């Protein structure tokens, strides 16, 4: 199986080989392949397999899909979100119970994603509840964070709360290629407003054929914004949801990160398609975690699969 990568501290001059127990965080860039074509990247990653020798470490990160509707319709969206997508809201009551159970189980991080979570009126209550108990990150395109929404977010700001913004380019052309005309300018404005209000801002970049040759520009841009390398992540395009290109990933080759939506519990936030579903029941969360752990143990026992990180 090919290895996907996530690179934290992703500037091109700083690509260490990161090995965490049995999974590999790997980038073609650190091996000198920066500027390679999208097609050649597939071959490079496919050749990068490294044997797994020890049982994988469980990643104690809980992902919550708060909703699926979004102000954008990104052409590579793995969740198939858009302004016309049904909301499928998880709801505040479910979120608070999930947070309580996650904390009791020892989860170290909770991530809120969508859709665009800031469409929801009760997202602030969710974030306030979670961040009072555990490190909490919310994923957003930052385009809606103005006026009243920004004020409401500021009212709950604390050291446990991180805002992770999707930024796919150091210029409008690279970012807007998959996200829509005018998206980059509004996202950058949102980033700057968050910084002015004292939020810790983390950036995530999806590498695409449009921006692959200019990832260094993204790094230079986040540096100019004052965002440190450890708060910038690069991940590959995945062939899921709306995307017709990218790396094919599923339960057999992804390190699990427990993910919940209104329909149940899933293996990984990359997808809440039925082939990634662990349980149709949200509660108790411990039952789904046990199923995930059993699968990890089976993979370690049989050696039949190499698990990778993606987020």
MOUR-V502733 format. One line per field, one symbol per residue. ss: DSSP state (H for helix, E for strand, - for the rest). A space follows every 50 residues. Layout:
BEGIN
ss: ???
END
This chain:
BEGIN
ss: -----EEE---------EEE--EEE---HHH------HHHHHHHHH---- ----------EEEEE---E------------E---------HHHHHHHHH HHHHH---EEEEE---HHH---HHHHHHHHH---EEEEEE------HHHH HHHH------EEEEEE-----HHHHHHHH---HHHHHHHHHHHHHH---E EEEEEEE----HHHHHHHHHHHHH----HHHEEEEE-E--------E--- ---E----EEE--EEE-E--E--HHHEEE-----HHHHHHHHHHHHHHHH HH-----E---
END
